[in-house]
Amino acid sequence: MTETTTIQVKQSTKEALEKMKIYKRETYNDVLERLIEEVQELNEGTKKEIELARKAVEEGRYVTHEKLKEEMGF
């Protein structure tokens, strides 16, 4: 059996977790594990996007706000 522990959360947090359940009998642990996994994936994806954006700027592949406004006639 997997070791477990008890944590304290505000009632509003518990209610939010309840709404995030995919199915009625899903455990809060399952909900939390899914959220943690999603955040970790987002963080990795965000890091990759930032690196690509930095490379684009270094290579001069960007448009300033001023240039964009000029091109759009503002």
Sequence and secondary structure as in RCSB ss.txt:
>XXXX:A:sequence
MTETTTIQVKQSTKEALEKMKIYKRETYNDVLERLIEEVQELNEGTKKEIELARKAVEEGRYVTHEKLKEEMGF
>XXXX:A:secstr
          HHHHHHHHHH SSTT  HHHHHHHHHHHHHHHHHHHHHHHHHHHHHHHTT    HHHHHHHHT 
